[in-house]
């Protein structure tokens, strides 16, 4: 299954980042936040690229994980069910 990459440059702090999505119409000037400076006033340059490969080939692709969520584990009393939460 293909996906789209919305390539973004924040015009406030100059950060470049990519949103990989199956729903490119959901990611517009009005909906984006810069992960670096937090700007949400639509001050972005945007490009869209359709990518003909599965999204998991882009993320994580061959990248090395640098962090992952920390999960807490709780045993529910008597049911034997393990509940994971962040």
N, C-alpha and C positions, 0 to 999 in steps of 0.2 A: 504494500500500500504506500502510495506517495504521501508527501506532506509538503507544507510550505514553510519557508524561513522568512520571517520578517526581520530584515536587517536594519538596525536602528543606530543613529548617532544622536546623542544628546547634545543639543546646541548650547546648553548651559555649562556643562562641565567637560564636553568632548569625549565622553565614554562611548565606545562602540559595543553593542551587544546584539545577540540574536535570539529571537523568540521562535522556537520550533513548534508548529501547530498543525492540526488538521482543520482548523477553523480560522483562516486568515482574516475574515471580515470582522472578527471580534477584537482585533488588535489595531487600533487607530490612534491618531494623534491624541484624541480625547481619553482613551482608555489606558494609555501607557504611563508607567512610573519609571523614572530612572533609578536603577538599583544603587548607583553611586551617590548621587546628590539629592535624590528624592523629588526632583522637579516633576510636576504633573500639570503643567500649563500648556502642553501641546508643542513645546519648543523642541521638536525632533525633526531630523531628516529620516525618511523611511524608504526602504526598497523591499520588494517582494520577489522571492525566487521560489519557483516550484521545483521540488527535488523528487526525483523518480526512484527513491529508495525508502525502505522502512525507516521510521523516525528513530528507532533504537540503533540504527547504523550511524546516526549523527550524534545522538546522546544516549548512552555514553560513548559509543564508538570504541575507539582504542584508548580513550583517556584513562588515567589513573585516578581513582577516587582519593580526594584529599580530606573529605569529611563525610559523615553520614549521620542520620538522626540518632539520637540517644533514646532508646526505648526502656521504659520501666516495665517490669513484669509483676503481675499480681495474680496469685492463685485465688480463684473464687472458692468460697468455703463449700466443701462437700461435692461439688459438681465435677471436679477434675478438669475443668475448663481453665485454660490460661488466657488471660486478657492482656494485650499489649497496648500501651498508650505512650504518647510522646510527652 
